[in-house]
Amino acid sequence: MADEITPERIRLNAEAARVALGADVPARIARAVAPVFTRFTAEKLALPLEVEPSTFLVVQRGERGGE
């Protein structure tokens, strides 16, 4: 997975999120986060994701019969 962390990918994600980055910043970000992703991949760590609050409310109401 760490080999997927490229400056170009960082730049494209920043553009999609409308975050302005300097020309050298995507490479710095890629170098900073790649080791973390390498370790997560090696350890096969799973991180549970929290449910976004409004989604939780919809699900909760559905379980309670739409009250």
Secondary structure, DSSP 8 states (H G I E B T S, - for coil): -GGG--HHHHHHHHHHTT----TTHHHHHHHHHHHHHHHHHHHT--------HHHHHHHHHHHTT--
